[in-house]
Amino acid sequence: MQQIERNQLSSDDLAAYTADQIRKQTSTGPTFNPNHDNNLNLNKNGSSEDLESPAESDEENGNVKRKFPKFKARDDDFVIKFEVGQIFTNVDLFRNVVRNYALQNKKDLVFDKNDTKRIVIKCTEKCPFYLRASKYVQNNYFQIVTFKDEHTCYLSNRNRQARPSFLAKKFVHLLRHTPHMKLKALAEEARHRWSVRLSRYQVSRARVKAIAMIEGATLEQYKHLRSYGEELRRSDPGTIVKIKTMVDAGVVVFERIYVCLAACKRAFATTCRPLIGLDGCFLKGVYGGQLLTAVGKDGNNQMYHIAYAVVEAETKDSWEWFVDLLLADLDSIQSKRWCFISDQQKGLVPTLAAMDENVDHRFCVKHLYGNWRKKYPGQEMKGALWSAARANTMSHWEKTMDKLKELNEEAWNDMKQIPIKQWSRAGYSTYPKCDLQVNNMCEAFNRAILEYRDKPIINMLEGSSILPTGL
Ligand SMILES: [Zn+2]
């Protein structure tokens, strides 16, 4: 070991080496293996490769452990920094980090040596950048033994690490959200983020691989849907999970899933006012579909999540299926007269109208006005409609309607067509003890689950159940 010519070491390497040697003098030292490439010697760049093994030293003999920084995998936006002595748990992790580093720093790095014992990374021909890592003797760990972080190269739009298989992983989050993203847009994204110019063929291959990854993961989750339902039932007895499938050409195809957690329905049916907001929102994943939700209000006037379902689309049939299951669930806890508030969704209005007199249906006035104002715009019209909606007594309501008639008879006639019990406080049933006129609980819920709407089905269902209820 003493044969080292220290004047060949760079100052950083020398400092690291000296500190290492001082520690080693107080210990029995690491295992020396004369046949192994990693034993102390100097490479052509003049740095020591003997940084390894103290992590394995024996504490009983009074050895002092030298702690080398261990690389921890983080998300894509994490800025990678290399240093001499840094440890990577295996060679694949190190290769992956180097590729990310090349893209992050917009440098055309290349693997000069690349095997399971050592990896050498260089930049373009005359650039002094040099990175070398070697394998530990005892385990699979890889450690950086030399790092010269200096570039004299020019910025170029070539990057040999921007391979389709690697880019595919980078495109996954983009394509999960917008599966129909154009090749041109993906190429532009690569140019903007990593300054690489990709051919149409390269982008196309990366896109195909990324879609396969997303679909593979998404498809896989449908296979576990029944086990997921079983687990929900086991962990919260009384939970209802209904999965509807159909058989298409001999293959069982997922159609719908309905989930109503026992704890949620029990607390809602016994303690909350019987007013339920209904809404549907699009799912942005590969297979699309819609999420139907039932949201109430708790004692603090906060949104309270009752049940949710994934269906193929908002139709009369799917709403009927959802509302029937929901009412059966709630009535199984406590039979009541239920009042719904909705945005007059397609299929929902006739579904609720066909129910017995124990079901009321209010229209969200904000949504109602949104459609109405296309025909009758203006602040005056808006004021007239809202005062009619907010009127608390029949006489007040009649007065406000007379005012509306003066302003625009056609608009007045339109509003007369809608039963008063569906849009004005004067006509609301007093049974729910709630004068809520807008479906804001559902809007708040849709906003809260926004980040889960493009996820594979189980992640999405989990996000929908955990986040808003805080269970
Ligand atoms: Zn360079």
Boltz pocket constraint, residues with backbone or C-beta under 6 A from the ligand:
constraints:
  - pocket:
      binder: B
      contacts: [[A, 107], [A, 123], [A, 124], [A, 127], [A, 128], [A, 129], [A, 150], [A, 151], [A, 152], [A, 153]]
      max_distance: 6.0
